[in-house]
Amino acid sequence: MDKKEIQTILEEAMEKGREAIPYGEVASYIPELSKADKNHLGLCIYTKDGRRYSIGDTNVRFTIQSISKIITLAVALESYGFDEVFEKVDVEPSGEAFNSLIDLDLSSNKPLNPMINSGALTVSSMLLPKVTFSEMKLFAKKLCMDPDMELDKDVYNSEKANISRNRAIAYLLESKGIIENDVEDTLDLYTKMCSLTVTAESLANLGLILANDGIDPTTGTRLLKTETVHTIKTIMLTCGMYDSSGEFAVYVGIPTKSGVGGGLVSTVDKEMGIGVFSPALDEKGNCIAGRPLLEHLSKKLRLHIFDRSSKMDIE
Ligand code: GLN
């Protein structure tokens, strides 16, 4: 495929995404997020061989939200090992909303997976004795190759002032003996991680490092172990889009994680990272432009995990 053909496909994908935006709404349960401009749309693709494609609003800063769950999980897996982490949190798709506590209360004694709030709160709690928020922020900056990443204090304060549901989940976890460290400190670390700022570019970098087996391709430095990266990517595929994960895996087939700030990070194994930003969300809390946009890229560039014959190679 030549450069012009690739550019055309990216522009078509943007168009598909843009068409979906009117059907979505920006998150409002964290009041500060409702100030986002619904019409923002950015797409950024970074390939392992050094090509960079950026279209639209790729420099606009927004909060990482649930995409931080992959970073906290990665650090927990590396500090405790798989057995200890997965003793506290399962790896099964939930089929419920990201902030649900139904399964946890009624049928399961541990969170179904680390991508929903109950699972991520559990993982955050485990991290309390091991790392500080500043250390986590520093590591997130490296994983996103984003030195300008900061805590968005307005979003953080806004979420902290409206945190009843996560607080309910966290105390339920404590009552079941799953959260063993301080609940309020757990909520604080979790909310701070969600309030870190990124751009579509930083998310493309994160996706690229995951595609590249945990190694920063610009410096050759290994940031995560191979086993950690395999596990993160698998969980992104099975649970990264909450209760749309199955459908997303069928039609897009690229491991992806969403956040209610409007970000998506996707990782095409051994090949590229993709960052998308568009704050209008669907009813599951995923960026509504993401599915049609990524589905188009996946089909045209053959990026589906079971249909990999990438057309991105420039002839
Ligand atoms: N901070 C948000 C929350 O806990 C993250 C949710 C999300 O991005 N899906 O509700």
Residues whose N, C-alpha, C, O or C-beta is under 5 A from the ligand:
A	BS01	LIG	Q65 S66 F98 C194 S258 G259 V260 G285
